[in-house]
Amino acid sequence: MTDTIKTSISLSKLAALVRMDVPAQMRNCTNPWGEFKGQYVAPSTQKSAMTNTKTKWVIRCEPGTGQLEGYNVPAFIEAELNIPNAVTGQNVEHGTSVFASGVSSLELQRIWLANCGLPREQLDLLTVDDVRLNGVTITYLMHFSTRSQAEELVEAIGITGRILNDDCNVHLSSNDTVYIPERDYKVTAYIKSDFSHCAWIDGTTKTQMTEAAAYIVRIESVLSLPFLRARNLIPLVRWQDAYSTGLYERIFNDTVRASLRLTGGILRHKAPREEVMAKLTPTEAKVLRGYLATPPLEPRKSKSVQDSVNPSKRFHELRKSILQQTRIDINIPWKKHSKLRCFELADSLVYPGDYSPSEDRAALSFCEANWPKIREDMQLAYERALAVAEARNASKVARVMGAIV
């Protein structure tokens, strides 16, 4: 019930001999002369057991010990999955739950391991305690009554994002996409229009879903491993009570709103009144008036800054004080500052809560209402995979016994 999730599932609870049946993609490494220099693990692509969606897997290995010394023993399964697609075949409408996504990742991998022939008594040892996150994309869906309202929000985010962040990029296409990169996370905003990766399990749903997408703004917080580590959010179990603890709202505020400087004092887009100017020291007021003038005076070239012992430090002090008193950042040219949409965004870009598709589409979506059915379907798929593997193993034993007789 989120979007893309990167998981690492430990296989340490499984017996080493059993883990040897996990099909790691080992590749030989040679120099240009063809001399063998070692091995490395290559990623593989696996189809989801629930849909035809492809997922990326890497089986990480560790050196074997004892009778397995000299062998590479599978130790972790790292996977990157778009969970709504992998489970329901579409990610147009879905809820927000990292924990449910992590559980789904675990179940999909247990089904895959069962198909590889690993026994039930070993696979049943794997639980959510064995799942860690390497990254996750939390998608907040905001529904509007008209297409123009949705487009206006994306436009306002794009304009403000580019003014505040030199690295912000707006990709212009059929669905304009705003990218705002920060140090340990990235925010994106767009209206979905590319459905080529959707499996559309039920052929009657495509029109319903694509029509609904036109009124939904997707706000994505792409969280990196350092972001998760700093907040102790790597173990999947840390997300189990995310709603009751307000975690999703905090992340929305700390990423989406923070990247647009909507937390704390909202930046101005109009020149301050005289009573606001009166709060400043004479030097600060002179610098700000020069900044607002036509043509403007570059604050760094003001006499107060140029004549100081440390111009960089002096500019920082003036900038900080003026920002606190007037909500104007003199590091941004006023020509751009006056185009900010912060006041508008402060009211419209607020945490939307969990997204719930309409009743007729909930049964086709990865969401809270459909979660019990999804869990049931994954459990049935797991049982089928085990049954097939057990039958295959029984047939193999019968053939061996027949050859012995």
C-alpha positions as CSV (number, residue, x, y, z in Angstrom):
1,M,0.0,0.0,0.0
2,T,2.8,2.3,-0.9
3,D,4.8,2.4,-4.2
4,T,8.3,1.0,-4.7
5,I,9.9,-0.8,-1.8
6,K,13.5,-2.1,-1.5
7,T,13.7,-5.0,0.9
8,S,16.5,-7.2,2.3
9,I,15.3,-10.5,3.7
10,S,17.7,-12.5,5.8
11,L,17.9,-16.2,5.2
12,S,19.9,-16.9,8.4
13,K,17.1,-18.9,10.0
14,L,17.3,-21.4,7.2
15,A,19.7,-24.3,7.3
16,A,22.8,-23.7,5.2
17,L,22.3,-26.8,3.1
18,V,18.7,-25.7,2.4
19,R,19.9,-22.3,1.3
20,M,22.1,-23.9,-1.3
21,D,18.9,-24.5,-3.3
22,V,18.2,-20.8,-3.6
23,P,19.2,-20.0,-7.2
24,A,21.7,-17.2,-6.8
25,Q,22.9,-15.8,-10.2
26,M,26.7,-16.3,-9.9
27,R,28.9,-14.8,-12.6
28,N,32.6,-15.5,-13.2
29,C,34.9,-12.5,-13.3
30,T,37.9,-12.7,-15.7
31,N,40.6,-10.3,-16.8
32,P,41.1,-9.5,-20.5
33,W,43.3,-12.5,-20.9
34,G,40.5,-14.8,-19.8
35,E,42.1,-15.6,-16.4
36,F,39.5,-16.4,-13.7
37,K,39.6,-13.7,-11.0
38,G,36.6,-14.6,-8.9
39,Q,32.8,-14.5,-8.9
40,Y,30.1,-11.9,-8.3
41,V,26.3,-12.0,-7.8
42,A,24.2,-10.7,-10.7
43,P,20.6,-9.4,-10.4
44,S,17.8,-11.4,-11.9
45,T,14.3,-10.6,-12.9
46,Q,11.4,-12.6,-11.5
47,K,7.7,-12.4,-12.3
48,S,5.4,-11.8,-9.4
49,A,3.3,-14.8,-8.4
50,M,0.2,-12.7,-8.3
51,T,0.6,-10.8,-11.7
52,N,2.9,-10.8,-14.7
53,T,4.7,-7.8,-13.3
54,K,8.5,-8.2,-13.3
55,T,10.5,-7.6,-10.1
56,K,14.2,-7.2,-9.5
57,W,16.0,-9.6,-7.2
58,V,19.6,-10.1,-6.0
59,I,20.7,-13.1,-4.0
60,R,23.6,-12.0,-1.7
61,C,25.9,-14.7,-0.6
62,E,28.4,-15.3,2.2
63,P,31.4,-17.7,2.4
64,G,30.3,-21.2,3.6
65,T,31.8,-22.9,6.6
66,G,32.4,-26.5,7.6
67,Q,31.3,-28.9,4.8
68,L,30.3,-25.9,2.7
69,E,33.7,-24.2,2.9
70,G,34.7,-22.9,-0.5
71,Y,31.1,-22.4,-1.6
72,N,29.0,-19.3,-1.7
73,V,26.0,-19.7,0.5
74,P,22.9,-17.5,-0.1
75,A,22.4,-15.2,2.9
76,F,20.0,-12.4,1.8
77,I,17.4,-11.7,-0.8
78,E,17.4,-8.1,-1.9
79,A,14.5,-7.1,-4.0
80,E,13.0,-4.0,-5.5
81,L,9.3,-4.2,-6.1
82,N,6.5,-1.9,-7.0
83,I,4.1,-3.6,-4.7
84,P,0.7,-2.4,-6.0
85,N,1.7,-3.6,-9.5
86,A,3.2,-6.8,-8.2
87,V,0.0,-7.7,-6.3
88,T,-2.9,-6.2,-8.1
89,G,-1.5,-5.3,-11.5
90,Q,-1.9,-1.6,-11.2
91,N,-0.6,1.3,-9.1
92,V,-3.0,4.1,-10.2
93,E,-5.0,3.9,-7.0
94,H,-3.6,2.5,-3.8
95,G,-3.3,3.1,-0.1
96,T,-0.2,3.9,2.0
97,S,1.3,1.3,4.2
98,V,5.0,0.4,4.2
99,F,4.4,-2.4,6.6
100,A,1.8,-4.1,4.3
101,S,4.2,-3.6,1.4
102,G,7.0,-5.3,3.4
103,V,4.7,-8.2,4.3
104,S,3.8,-8.5,0.7
105,S,7.5,-8.6,-0.3
106,L,8.1,-11.3,2.2
107,E,5.1,-13.4,1.0
108,L,6.1,-13.0,-2.7
109,Q,9.6,-14.2,-1.9
110,R,8.4,-17.1,0.1
111,I,6.2,-18.2,-2.8
112,W,9.2,-17.9,-5.1
113,L,11.4,-20.0,-2.7
114,A,8.6,-22.6,-2.5
115,N,8.7,-22.8,-6.3
116,C,12.4,-23.4,-6.0
117,G,11.7,-26.4,-3.9
118,L,12.6,-25.2,-0.4
119,P,10.5,-27.1,2.2
120,R,7.6,-25.7,4.2
121,E,9.2,-26.2,7.7
122,Q,12.1,-24.0,6.6
123,L,10.1,-21.3,4.8
124,D,7.7,-20.9,7.7
125,L,10.6,-19.7,9.8
126,L,10.8,-16.5,7.8
127,T,8.8,-13.7,9.4
128,V,8.6,-9.9,9.3
129,D,11.5,-9.8,11.9
130,D,13.8,-10.9,9.0
131,V,12.8,-8.0,6.7
132,R,14.8,-4.8,6.5
133,L,14.4,-1.8,4.2
134,N,17.0,-0.4,1.9
135,G,14.7,2.3,0.6
136,V,11.0,3.0,0.1
137,T,8.8,5.4,-1.9
138,I,5.8,6.6,0.1
139,T,3.2,7.9,-2.3
140,Y,0.6,10.3,-1.0
141,L,-2.5,10.5,-3.4
142,M,-4.4,13.7,-3.4
143,H,-7.8,13.6,-5.2
144,F,-9.4,16.8,-6.7
145,S,-12.8,17.4,-8.1
146,T,-11.5,18.8,-11.4
147,R,-8.5,18.2,-13.6
148,S,-7.5,21.9,-13.5
149,Q,-7.3,21.9,-9.7
150,A,-4.8,18.9,-9.9
151,E,-2.8,20.6,-12.6
152,E,-2.6,23.9,-10.6
153,L,-1.2,22.1,-7.6
154,V,1.6,20.5,-9.7
155,E,2.3,23.8,-11.4
156,A,2.6,25.6,-8.0
157,I,4.9,22.9,-6.7
158,G,7.1,23.2,-9.8
159,I,7.4,27.0,-9.7
160,T,8.2,27.1,-6.0
161,G,10.5,24.1,-6.2
162,R,12.6,25.6,-8.9
163,I,12.9,28.9,-7.1
164,L,14.0,27.3,-3.8
165,N,16.2,24.5,-5.2
166,D,18.6,24.9,-8.0
167,D,18.5,21.1,-8.6
168,C,14.8,21.0,-8.9
169,N,13.7,19.9,-12.4
170,V,10.3,19.9,-14.1
171,H,10.1,17.3,-16.9
172,L,7.6,18.6,-19.4
173,S,5.5,15.9,-21.1
174,S,2.0,14.6,-21.2
175,N,2.2,14.6,-17.4
176,D,4.5,17.3,-16.1
177,T,6.7,15.8,-13.4
178,V,8.4,17.8,-10.7
179,Y,11.6,16.4,-9.2
180,I,13.0,18.0,-6.0
181,P,16.2,16.3,-4.8
182,E,17.4,16.7,-1.3
183,R,20.3,15.2,0.5
184,D,18.8,11.9,1.7
185,Y,15.4,11.9,0.0
186,K,13.6,13.1,-3.2
187,V,10.1,14.5,-3.7
188,T,8.3,14.1,-7.0
189,A,4.8,15.3,-8.0
190,Y,2.8,14.5,-11.1
191,I,-0.5,13.4,-12.5
192,K,-0.2,9.8,-13.8
193,S,-0.7,9.3,-17.5
194,D,1.7,6.5,-18.4
195,F,0.0,3.1,-17.7
196,S,2.3,0.9,-19.9
197,H,3.6,-1.0,-16.9
198,C,0.1,-1.9,-15.5
199,A,-1.0,-5.5,-16.0
200,W,-4.7,-4.8,-15.8
201,I,-5.6,-8.3,-14.5
202,D,-9.3,-7.6,-15.0
203,G,-9.7,-6.1,-18.5
204,T,-12.8,-4.1,-17.5
205,T,-10.8,-1.9,-15.1
206,K,-8.5,0.0,-17.3
207,T,-10.9,2.7,-18.3
208,Q,-12.1,3.2,-14.8
209,M,-8.6,3.5,-13.4
210,T,-7.2,5.8,-16.1
211,E,-10.2,8.2,-15.8
212,A,-9.7,8.3,-12.0
213,A,-6.0,9.1,-12.5
214,A,-6.7,12.5,-14.2
215,Y,-8.0,13.9,-10.9
216,I,-5.2,12.5,-8.6
217,V,-1.9,14.3,-7.9
218,R,0.8,11.8,-6.8
219,I,3.2,13.2,-4.3
220,E,6.1,10.8,-3.7
221,S,8.7,10.9,-1.0
222,V,11.5,8.7,-2.1
223,L,13.4,7.8,1.1
224,S,17.0,6.6,0.9
225,L,18.8,4.2,3.2
226,P,20.5,7.1,5.1
227,F,17.1,8.7,5.7
228,L,15.7,5.5,7.1
229,R,18.8,4.8,9.2
230,A,18.8,8.2,10.8
231,R,15.2,7.6,12.1
232,N,15.6,4.0,13.0
233,L,13.2,2.9,10.3
234,I,15.2,0.2,8.6
235,P,13.6,-2.8,10.4
236,L,10.2,-3.5,8.9
237,V,8.6,-4.0,12.3
238,R,9.3,-0.3,13.0
239,W,6.5,0.6,10.6
240,Q,3.8,-1.7,12.1
241,D,2.2,1.1,14.1
242,A,3.0,3.9,11.6
243,Y,-0.5,5.3,11.5
244,S,-1.2,5.3,15.3
245,T,2.2,7.1,15.9
246,G,1.6,9.7,13.1
247,L,4.7,8.6,11.2
248,Y,3.3,9.1,7.7
249,E,2.3,12.6,8.5
250,R,5.7,13.4,10.0
251,I,7.4,12.1,6.9
252,F,5.1,14.2,4.7
253,N,6.0,17.3,6.7
254,D,9.7,16.5,6.9
255,T,10.0,15.9,3.2
256,V,7.2,17.3,1.0
257,R,6.5,20.4,3.0
258,A,10.1,20.9,4.2
259,S,11.4,20.8,0.6
260,L,9.1,23.7,-0.3
261,R,9.8,25.5,2.9
262,L,6.2,25.3,4.2
263,T,7.2,24.5,7.7
264,G,7.8,27.3,10.1
265,G,7.4,30.8,8.7
266,I,6.0,30.8,5.2
267,L,8.1,32.8,2.7
268,R,6.6,36.0,1.4
269,H,5.6,36.8,-2.1
270,K,4.7,40.4,-1.4
271,A,6.9,43.3,-0.1
272,P,6.6,43.7,3.7
273,R,4.6,46.6,5.2
274,E,6.3,49.4,7.0
275,E,5.4,48.0,10.4
276,V,7.3,44.8,9.5
277,M,10.3,46.9,8.3
278,A,10.2,48.7,11.7
279,K,11.2,45.4,13.4
280,L,14.6,45.5,11.7
281,T,17.7,47.3,12.7
282,P,18.6,50.3,10.5
283,T,21.3,48.3,8.8
284,E,19.0,45.4,8.1
285,A,16.3,47.7,6.8
286,K,18.7,49.4,4.5
287,V,19.9,46.1,3.1
288,L,16.3,44.9,2.6
289,R,15.2,48.1,0.9
290,G,18.1,47.9,-1.5
291,Y,17.2,44.2,-2.2
292,L,13.6,45.3,-3.0
293,A,14.5,48.3,-5.1
294,T,14.4,48.6,-8.8
295,P,17.0,48.0,-10.0
296,P,17.9,45.9,-6.9
297,L,21.1,46.2,-4.9
298,E,22.8,42.8,-4.4
299,P,22.8,42.2,-0.6
300,R,26.3,40.8,-0.7
301,K,27.6,44.1,-2.2
302,S,26.1,46.2,0.5
303,K,28.5,48.4,2.6
304,S,27.6,46.4,5.8
305,V,28.8,43.2,4.2
306,Q,31.7,44.5,2.1
307,D,33.3,46.4,5.0
308,S,33.0,43.6,7.5
309,V,35.9,41.4,8.6
310,N,34.2,38.3,7.4
311,P,31.7,39.2,4.5
312,S,30.4,35.7,4.2
313,K,29.6,35.4,7.9
314,R,28.1,39.0,7.9
315,F,25.8,38.1,5.0
316,H,24.7,35.0,6.8
317,E,23.8,37.0,9.9
318,L,21.8,39.6,8.0
319,R,20.0,36.9,6.0
320,K,19.1,34.9,9.1
321,S,17.8,38.0,11.0
322,I,15.8,39.4,8.0
323,L,14.3,36.0,7.3
324,Q,13.1,35.6,10.9
325,Q,11.6,39.1,11.0
326,T,10.1,39.4,7.5
327,R,10.0,35.9,6.0
328,I,12.1,37.1,3.1
329,D,15.2,35.1,2.1
330,I,17.6,37.7,0.6
331,N,19.6,34.8,-0.9
332,I,16.8,34.5,-3.5
333,P,16.5,37.4,-5.9
334,W,13.2,39.3,-5.2
335,K,12.2,38.9,-8.9
336,K,12.0,35.2,-8.1
337,H,10.9,35.5,-4.5
338,S,7.8,37.4,-5.5
339,K,6.7,34.4,-7.7
340,L,6.7,31.9,-4.8
341,R,3.4,30.1,-4.3
342,C,4.2,29.2,-0.7
343,F,1.0,30.8,0.8
344,E,-1.1,28.9,-1.7
345,L,0.8,25.6,-1.1
346,A,0.7,26.0,2.7
347,D,-3.1,25.6,2.6
348,S,-3.4,23.0,-0.3
349,L,-0.4,20.8,0.2
350,V,-1.2,19.2,3.5
351,Y,-1.0,15.6,4.6
352,P,-4.0,13.8,3.0
353,G,-4.1,10.7,5.1
354,D,-4.5,7.2,3.7
355,Y,-6.1,7.0,0.3
356,S,-9.2,4.9,-0.1
357,P,-10.4,4.0,-3.6
358,S,-14.1,4.1,-4.3
359,E,-16.0,0.9,-3.3
360,D,-16.2,-0.4,-6.9
361,R,-12.4,0.0,-7.4
362,A,-11.2,-1.0,-3.9
363,A,-11.4,-4.7,-4.8
364,L,-9.0,-4.1,-7.7
365,S,-6.5,-2.0,-5.6
366,F,-3.8,-2.5,-3.0
367,C,-5.6,-0.7,-0.2
368,E,-6.8,-1.2,3.4
369,A,-10.3,-2.5,2.3
370,N,-8.7,-5.1,0.0
371,W,-5.9,-6.1,2.3
372,P,-7.5,-9.1,3.9
373,K,-8.3,-10.6,0.5
374,I,-4.8,-9.9,-0.7
375,R,-3.3,-11.7,2.3
376,E,-5.6,-14.6,1.6
377,D,-4.7,-14.8,-2.1
378,M,-1.0,-14.7,-1.3
379,Q,-1.4,-17.5,1.3
380,L,-3.2,-19.6,-1.2
381,A,-0.5,-19.0,-3.8
382,Y,2.1,-20.1,-1.2
383,E,0.2,-23.3,-0.4
384,R,-0.1,-24.1,-4.1
385,A,3.6,-23.6,-4.7
386,L,4.4,-25.8,-1.7
387,A,2.0,-28.5,-3.0
388,V,3.6,-28.5,-6.5
389,A,7.1,-28.7,-5.0
390,E,6.1,-31.5,-2.6
391,A,4.5,-33.4,-5.5
392,R,7.6,-32.9,-7.6
393,N,9.9,-34.1,-4.9
394,A,7.7,-37.1,-4.2
395,S,7.9,-38.0,-7.9
396,K,11.6,-37.6,-7.9
397,V,12.0,-39.9,-4.9
398,A,9.7,-42.5,-6.5
399,R,11.8,-42.5,-9.6
400,V,15.0,-43.0,-7.6
401,M,13.5,-45.8,-5.5
402,G,12.2,-47.4,-8.7
403,A,15.7,-47.3,-10.2
404,I,17.2,-48.9,-7.1
405,V,14.7,-51.7,-7.1
